Amino acid sequence: MSQDRELVRASDIGLWAYCHRAWWLARVRGAPHKNPLQLAHGIEMHAEHGARLVRAQRWQRVGGWLALLSFMALLALLALPRLFG
């Protein structure tokens, strides 16, 4: 994953607030993480959460379109007797 220098992550703020030196070592000097397995697990969990969020947003859009389509069908059904009555 490439580092975007203009993007400030919450983890960066937390690390900086906890220990300025630790932030500098990790972000500027590129010092290795103390627990790379935990870091990899955190990255994986965040990626999975992001994927679930994308799916939820997609289903929300589908639900919105279905609600709109249902409303239009209801209006059409209510208008039919007046058109042909």
C-alpha positions in Angstrom: 0.0 0.0 0.0 1.5 3.3 -1.0 1.7 6.1 1.5 0.0 9.3 0.5 1.9 12.1 2.2 -1.1 14.5 2.2 -3.4 11.9 3.9 -3.4 12.0 7.7 -4.8 8.8 9.2 -6.3 8.5 12.7 -3.7 5.9 13.6 -1.0 8.5 12.7 -2.7 11.1 15.0 -3.0 8.5 17.8 0.6 7.4 17.5 1.8 11.0 17.4 -0.3 11.9 20.4 1.0 8.8 22.3 4.7 9.3 21.4 6.1 11.9 19.0 9.3 9.9 18.7 7.5 6.6 17.9 5.6 8.4 15.1 8.8 9.9 13.7 10.6 6.5 13.8 7.7 4.7 12.1 6.7 7.4 9.5 9.9 9.3 8.8 12.6 6.7 9.5 10.6 3.7 8.4 11.5 1.7 11.5 9.8 -1.8 11.5 6.7 -2.3 13.6 7.2 -4.2 16.9 4.5 -6.7 16.1 4.2 -7.2 12.3 1.7 -10.0 12.6 -0.7 -7.7 14.6 -0.1 -4.9 12.0 -0.9 -7.3 9.1 -4.0 -8.5 10.9 -5.2 -4.9 11.5 -4.7 -4.1 7.8 -6.6 -7.2 6.8 -9.5 -6.4 9.2 -9.7 -2.9 7.9 -9.8 -4.1 4.3 -12.6 -6.6 5.1 -14.6 -3.8 6.8 -14.1 -1.6 3.8 -15.4 -4.3 1.5 -18.5 -4.9 3.8 -19.1 -1.1 3.7 -19.0 -1.0 -0.1 -21.5 -4.0 -0.3 -23.8 -2.3 2.2 -23.8 0.9 0.3 -24.5 -1.0 -2.9 -27.5 -2.7 -1.3 -28.7 0.6 0.1 -28.7 2.0 -3.5 -30.6 -1.0 -4.8 -33.1 -0.7 -2.0 -33.6 3.0 -2.8 -34.2 2.2 -6.5 -36.6 -0.6 -5.6 -38.6 1.7 -3.3 -38.8 4.3 -6.1 -40.0 1.7 -8.6 -42.6 0.4 -6.1 -43.9 3.9 -5.5 -44.2 4.5 -9.3 -46.0 1.2 -9.7 -48.4 2.1 -6.9 -49.1 5.4 -8.6 -49.7 3.7 -11.9 -52.1 1.2 -10.3 -54.0 4.1 -8.6 -54.2 6.0 -11.9 -55.4 3.1 -14.0 -59.1 3.2 -12.9 -59.3 6.9 -13.7 -57.7 6.5 -17.1 -60.0 3.6 -18.2 -63.0 4.2 -16.0 
